[in-house]
Amino acid sequence: MKLITWNIQWGRGIDFNVDLPRIARTVRELADFDVLCLQEVAVNFPGLPGSRGENQVDELSLLLPGFSAHYGIATDVDDGHGGRSRFGNLILSRLPVIQTFGHLLPWPPDPKAASMQRIALEAVVRTRWGPVRVMTTHLEYYSAIQRQAQVEALRRLHEEASGHAASPRLSGESGGPFAALPRPASAILTGDFNFKPDAPEHGRLIDAFGTGVPRLLDAWQVAQPKQPHQPTVGLYENSWAEHPYCCDFVFVTEDLASRVRAIAVQSQTQASDHQPVLVEFAD
């Protein structure tokens, strides 16, 4: 299985142009992928620089046929014209998706920092080795208070899912909303975390849990334990980052660590202010 995660900055490249066909072309050139996790995907948000208010979920779905699209809306506001402007994360999968969840993350008050509502989008994907929770998120950049609270929430969500896996709920009628579908402990957590590899939030996210909850591991450290993380932002001019560093990660539960075959950052593209990350899992 091949998975790509990428903060696409609503399709806006280093050249300041919003170009979704370029996004689709870049990921197709990167790999024959099975799952694509995107952050900063907009619907009807003409106020974003370079955007014409396009429905980016629909456009990316048309550009990438054969993939089911699952949108997690973090921001949902009145557009002033009777419609809604939405902003969030998107998972595109050509593997069967059993069920999805949209988890709004904590947003504690921090009046000195600009911030927005954040979400963790979870899709239970059927792989050749069984169901896996694929999650993608985008944590707060400006507020450490909020980002730390969001890391704790991600840990709680993982504990909850592990509990569901260990003690499945009583199932209702098949095909109904009470039907108990798989929600495994095995997970892949991706996204733009807005912290660096040596940040306390990184260390907290990979801290051990209690009995029965598999630990989350940094897939880069699993695949290349002696190599520093390759930068995912700040590689080109016009970037907001003062210097290159990594803030885009893939974490995997320890039971999946042996399946991590390779991980790489595509450093050449300038189609976004972030670089895409590709992870390959052995079947």
ABEGO torsion letter per residue (X at the ends): XBBBBBBAGGGBBAAGBBBAAAAAAAAAAABBBABBBBBGBBBGBAABBGBAGBBAAAAAAAABBGBBBBBBBABBBBAGAGBBBBBBBBBBBABBBABBBBBBBBBBBBAABBBBBBBBBBBBBBBAAEBBBBBBBBBBAABAAAAAAAAAAAAAAAAAAAAAAABBBBBBBBGBAABBBBBBABBBBBEBAGBBAABAAAAAAABBBBBGBBBBBBAAAAABAABBBBBABGABBGBABABBBBABBBBBBAAAAAABABBBBBAABAABABBBBBBBBBX
